[in-house]
Amino acid sequence: MATMELGQLIKELREKTGAGMTDCKKALEEAGGRIDEALTALRKKGLADAAKRSARATKEGAVAYHASGRTGAIIELNCETDFVARTDEFKKLAQTLAEEAAAGKLKTPADGAAQVSAIQGKMGENMALRRLERFELAGDGLIEGYIHLGAKKGALLQLSAANAAAAQSPAAKALAKELLLQIVGFSPKYLRREDVPAADLAKEREIHTEILRKEGKPEAAVAKIVEGKINKLFYQAFCLLEQMSVRDNKTPVAALIKDASAHAGGELQVARFARYTLGE
């Protein structure tokens, strides 16, 4: 085959398959320039590669969000390497999936399988939409998101407001931004202490009780000391409303919300949040 003819065939084959240039060239050479046979060979190879890819770990990827109007969503899209995670095509797919999740078109990760599969074939890596979460306002409020560390971490936040004016106020916007930084920076697991599962509290109490007994603390004092540690070491660490501000580690988050409410002209409350860390 002439060099110009081969180059044109490679281009055509790449457009049809999304396979790499080297793979296309090799397939055409082995098929004697017959593009249909080369296409069949690549499809067979693609199927074999897909089987191999399915066993490989997807530890890299990106967290993406989309918030618009009264809805928002956050997703985690995984791949095998950071190289692929940094490509424009992968980033575009992550953002598209977040937008479709926010619009209610994707209700479970399986709903995005076709789109992920299409890009996976081109990239030559195993990929998966690992998880997604969608928020929708029921009354007045605000939904905002934030992505950090090159899409390795992200958060989605829903605030409820006493009225539309408060929801649309600069104070509400500023509070949402502040709380998103808080969530990503201090990694709360729960909104308030009442949300903590009883089993988690029981485990914490058991751990601290055992430590105190090994330290030789009087048995009569153990229970009181344990409750103090639960309040200071557990609730303040893992409940958003009981944390100290990520900015100064002195101002309670609850105080930030109260102050923002006063400036907004109506009460603001955290309705819910989602925090995603890649691979967590």
C-alpha positions in Angstrom: 0.0 0.0 0.0 1.2 3.5 -0.8 2.0 5.7 2.3 -0.8 8.2 1.4 -3.3 5.4 0.9 -2.4 3.8 4.2 -2.7 7.1 6.0 -6.2 7.7 4.7 -7.2 4.1 5.6 -5.9 4.6 9.1 -7.8 7.8 9.5 -11.0 6.2 8.3 -10.5 3.2 10.6 -9.8 5.4 13.6 -13.0 7.4 12.9 -15.1 4.2 12.8 -13.6 2.6 15.8 -11.9 5.2 18.0 -8.9 2.8 18.3 -5.4 4.1 18.5 -3.2 4.9 15.4 -0.8 2.0 16.0 -3.6 -0.5 16.4 -5.3 0.7 13.3 -2.1 0.5 11.2 -1.2 -3.0 12.5 -4.7 -4.2 11.8 -4.7 -2.8 8.2 -1.3 -4.3 7.5 -2.4 -7.7 8.7 -5.6 -7.4 6.6 -3.7 -6.4 3.5 -5.4 -3.0 3.4 -8.9 -4.4 3.5 -10.7 -2.1 5.9 -13.7 -4.4 6.6 -11.3 -7.2 7.8 -9.3 -4.7 9.8 -12.4 -3.4 11.4 -13.5 -7.0 12.3 -10.0 -7.7 13.8 -10.2 -4.5 15.9 -13.6 -5.3 17.1 -12.4 -8.7 18.2 -9.4 -7.2 19.9 -11.6 -4.6 21.5 -13.8 -7.3 23.0 -10.8 -9.1 24.3 -9.3 -5.9 25.7 -12.7 -5.1 27.4 -12.6 -8.4 29.1 -9.1 -7.7 30.4 -10.1 -4.1 31.4 -13.0 -5.3 33.5 -10.7 -6.9 35.9 -8.5 -3.8 36.4 -9.1 -1.4 39.2 -10.6 2.0 38.7 -8.8 4.0 41.3 -8.5 7.4 39.5 -11.2 9.6 38.1 -13.1 12.8 38.9 -15.8 14.2 41.1 -18.1 16.6 39.3 -21.3 18.6 40.1 -23.9 20.6 38.5 -26.4 23.0 40.2 -28.9 25.0 38.3 -32.1 26.5 39.6 -33.9 24.2 41.9 -31.9 21.0 41.3 -28.3 19.8 41.7 -26.3 16.6 41.6 -22.8 15.4 42.4 -21.2 12.3 40.8 -18.0 10.3 40.9 -16.6 8.9 37.6 -13.8 6.4 37.9 -11.0 5.3 35.5 -7.7 3.5 35.8 -5.1 6.2 35.4 -4.7 9.9 36.2 -3.6 10.4 32.6 -7.0 9.6 31.4 -8.7 11.4 34.2 -7.0 14.6 33.1 -8.1 14.4 29.4 -10.7 16.8 28.2 -12.9 14.0 26.9 -13.1 12.4 30.4 -13.7 15.7 32.1 -16.5 16.5 29.6 -18.1 13.1 30.2 -18.0 13.6 34.0 -19.7 17.0 33.6 -22.3 15.7 31.2 -23.2 12.9 33.7 -23.5 15.5 36.5 -25.8 17.6 34.4 -28.0 14.7 33.4 -28.2 13.5 37.0 -29.3 17.0 38.1 -31.9 17.0 35.4 -33.2 13.7 36.7 -32.2 11.7 33.6 -29.8 9.5 35.6 -31.3 8.0 38.7 -28.7 5.3 39.4 -25.1 4.8 38.2 -26.4 2.1 35.9 -28.3 4.7 33.9 -25.1 6.2 32.7 -23.5 2.9 31.6 -24.0 3.5 27.8 -22.3 6.8 27.8 -19.4 5.5 30.0 -19.0 2.5 27.7 -18.8 4.6 24.6 -15.9 6.6 26.0 -14.3 3.6 27.6 -13.9 2.0 24.2 -12.0 5.0 22.9 -9.8 5.5 25.9 -8.9 1.8 26.3 -9.4 1.9 30.1 -12.0 0.4 32.4 -14.4 3.2 33.6 -17.4 3.3 35.8 -19.9 5.8 37.2 -19.5 4.8 40.8 -22.1 7.0 42.5 -24.4 10.0 42.3 -26.6 12.0 44.5 -29.3 14.5 43.5 -30.9 17.3 45.4 -34.1 19.2 44.6 -35.7 22.1 46.5 -39.1 21.6 47.9 -39.5 25.3 49.0 -37.4 28.4 49.1 -33.7 27.7 49.2 -30.4 27.3 47.4 -28.3 24.5 46.0 -24.6 25.0 45.4 -21.6 22.9 44.8 -17.8 23.0 45.0 -14.9 21.0 43.5 -11.5 20.9 45.1 -8.0 19.4 44.5 -8.3 18.9 40.7 -11.6 17.2 40.9 -10.4 14.7 43.6 -12.9 16.1 46.2 -16.3 17.8 46.0 -19.4 18.7 47.8 -23.0 19.6 47.2 -25.1 21.6 49.6 -28.8 22.4 50.0 -29.9 25.4 52.1 -33.5 26.0 53.0 -34.7 29.6 53.5 -37.5 31.4 55.2 -38.5 33.2 52.0 -37.3 33.7 48.4 -35.6 37.0 49.2 -33.4 35.3 51.8 -32.6 32.4 49.5 -31.5 34.8 46.7 -29.5 37.1 49.0 -25.7 37.6 48.8 -25.6 36.4 52.5 -27.0 33.1 51.5 -24.6 32.7 48.6 -21.7 33.6 50.8 -22.8 31.1 53.5 -23.1 28.3 50.9 -19.6 29.0 49.7 -18.3 29.0 53.3 -20.1 25.8 54.2 -18.9 24.0 51.1 -15.3 24.8 52.0 -16.0 23.6 55.5 -17.5 20.3 54.2 -14.6 19.6 51.9 -12.0 20.8 54.4 -13.2 19.1 57.6 -15.1 16.1 56.1 -18.2 15.9 58.3 -20.2 12.7 58.1 -23.4 14.0 59.6 -25.4 17.2 59.7 -26.4 17.1 63.4 -25.8 14.8 66.3 -29.3 13.4 66.0 -28.3 12.0 62.7 -25.6 9.8 64.1 -26.6 6.1 64.0 -26.9 4.5 67.5 -24.4 1.8 66.5 -21.7 4.4 65.7 -22.2 6.0 69.1 -22.1 2.7 70.9 -18.8 1.8 69.1 -17.3 5.1 70.1 -18.4 4.7 73.7 -16.9 1.2 73.8 -13.6 2.4 72.4 -13.2 5.3 74.9 -14.4 3.2 77.8 -11.8 0.5 77.1 -9.0 3.2 76.8 -10.0 4.9 80.1 -10.1 1.5 81.9 -6.6 0.7 80.7 -5.5 4.1 81.9 -6.8 3.2 85.4 -9.5 5.8 85.6 -12.0 5.2 88.4 -15.0 3.1 87.2 -17.5 5.6 88.7 -16.0 8.4 86.6 -15.6 6.5 83.3 -19.1 7.1 82.0 -19.0 10.9 82.5 -15.5 11.2 80.9 -16.7 9.1 77.9 -19.7 11.4 77.3 -17.3 14.4 77.4 -15.1 12.8 74.8 -18.1 12.0 72.6 -19.2 15.6 72.7 -15.8 17.1 72.1 -14.0 14.4 70.0 -16.8 12.9 68.0 -19.7 15.4 67.6 -17.4 18.3 67.0 -15.4 16.3 64.5 -18.1 14.6 62.5 -21.3 16.7 62.8 -21.3 19.8 60.5 -23.4 22.0 62.8 -21.1 21.4 65.7 -17.8 21.9 64.0 -15.6 25.0 64.3 -15.0 27.1 61.2 -12.4 25.8 58.8 -11.1 29.4 58.5 -10.2 30.1 62.2 -11.1 26.9 64.1 -12.8 29.1 66.7 -16.2 30.2 65.3 -18.9 27.5 65.5 -20.6 26.7 62.2 -23.9 27.2 63.9 -22.9 30.8 64.6 -21.9 31.3 60.9 -25.4 30.2 59.9 -27.1 32.5 62.5 -25.1 35.5 61.4 -25.8 34.8 57.7 -29.6 34.5 58.5 -29.6 37.9 60.1 -27.9 39.5 57.0 -30.2 37.6 54.6 -33.4 38.9 56.2 -34.7 35.4 56.9 -33.7 32.2 58.6 -31.3 30.0 56.6 -30.8 26.3 57.5 -28.7 23.5 56.1 -31.1 20.9 54.7 -28.5 18.4 53.6 -25.1 17.9 52.0 -23.1 15.3 50.1 -19.3 15.1 50.3 -17.4 12.9 47.7 -13.7 12.1 47.9 -12.3 10.1 45.0 -12.1 6.4 45.9 -13.5 6.9 49.4 
